[in-house]
Amino acid sequence: MNYINTTTSNILLQKTIKKKIHFSGVGVHSGRAVSMSIEPAECDTGIVFERTDLKNNNFIKAVIDNVIDSRLCTKIANSSGNFVATIEHLMAALSALGIDNAIVKINSSELPALDGSSNEYVKKILVSGIKALNKRKKIFKILKKVKVKSGDRFISITPSTTLSINISINYPDTIIGLSEYFYTHTQDNFINDLSKARTYTLYEEIEKMRTSGLAIGGNLNNAIVVDKYKILNPEGLRLEKEFVKHKALDCIGDFYLLGMQLVGNIDCFAPGHNLNQQLIREILKNKNNYSIEDIIPENNNDKFLDLIDNNNASTNITCVA
């Protein structure tokens, strides 16, 4: 079946930002100072990173085929091997605000950690404003159940009319313990419930990470640090269930490597970047697992339409056999 809108004005259009936005800080893993801007882009550009510190072969598109590493962050590279890392918090913000196209100019190999969440990205994008472009927006809709697992960790997806995540994590003998959360992906839900959730680590893991060349720039300003039953950050947690909410935020960022909004119901235990990306690759192995559509084929998903259409235009959709 094909689905069409009954009026041209109600077609859901691709979006970009209205004006350039600047960010600066240090990379949480590299520890290097970084300056970055997000700039408007034309239809079908996607999310593209431009390494301004490199003269040649310096464009890297944020798509699943370009992922080269998933250890504690998502790292993408182009065919020349030039890479950019820790893109997931920005990607989650772009997904939540319905930004399909943007050029991210950066003078280093890692995005700034900021406060370890998506909060600053969201705030500045909203201040910049969001612009509709003259081309239809596409969604990636799941048609069949797909599952991947690693030991007792797993992530599965089934057909749905929204993107939802039923997620749980378990850190026995720590203050985190077993934590469960159900999230439906909309602009309001992301802004209010997920965007401020910070990345976290166990204190006992820090030395091991730094020996491996990771978390060099990590500190209490850009991560929650847990020492067994104590949170070392003086201000404590920002949100109830902040740990599991940050895992959900990472999922949203990784799923946006599809280059469009994912529509399906996620169920997962202890997901991570590698497992998230394994799921995407497994889905893409079989074209019977999904369909790519111009618009949402239901007319009663107002909250999800808010996610993919920032103008909140009402939609009248007709099903055509």
Summary of the structure (lengths in Angstrom):
residues: 321
radius of gyration: 19.1
end to end distance: 5.0
largest distance: 60.0
contacts: 1103
relative contact order: 0.22
helix: 25%
strand: 34%
